[in-house]
Amino acid sequence: MSEHQSHDTDCSQVIHQIFTFIDNEMPQADCAVIQQHLDECGPCLAKYDLERTVKSLVQRSCSEQAPNELRDKVLLRIREVQISIDARIEGS
């Protein structure tokens, strides 16, 4: 995995598609191209590992639900803002 090795796929293209690759949202043939590039390119592999780790941490952090009291307050505030906007529109 040389950092100065030339690749069939440009690093910027790989980085641009890295989230689609992580989320398994690309065709299998494209996945194979990205995987081959990652196998050959240390800097892109490091970027991939970082993004995959961050995504995993965010998923774990978002698994907790807000307390019901907080949820109710937020929903109430949203309704108040919607009513205020509707009143302004009707008053125009």
Secondary structure, DSSP 4 states (H G I P E B T S, - for coil): --TT---SS-HHHHHHTHHHHHTT-S-HHHHHHHHHHHHH-HHHHHHHHHHHHHHHHHHHHTTSPPPHHHHHHHHHHHHHHHHHHHHHHHH-
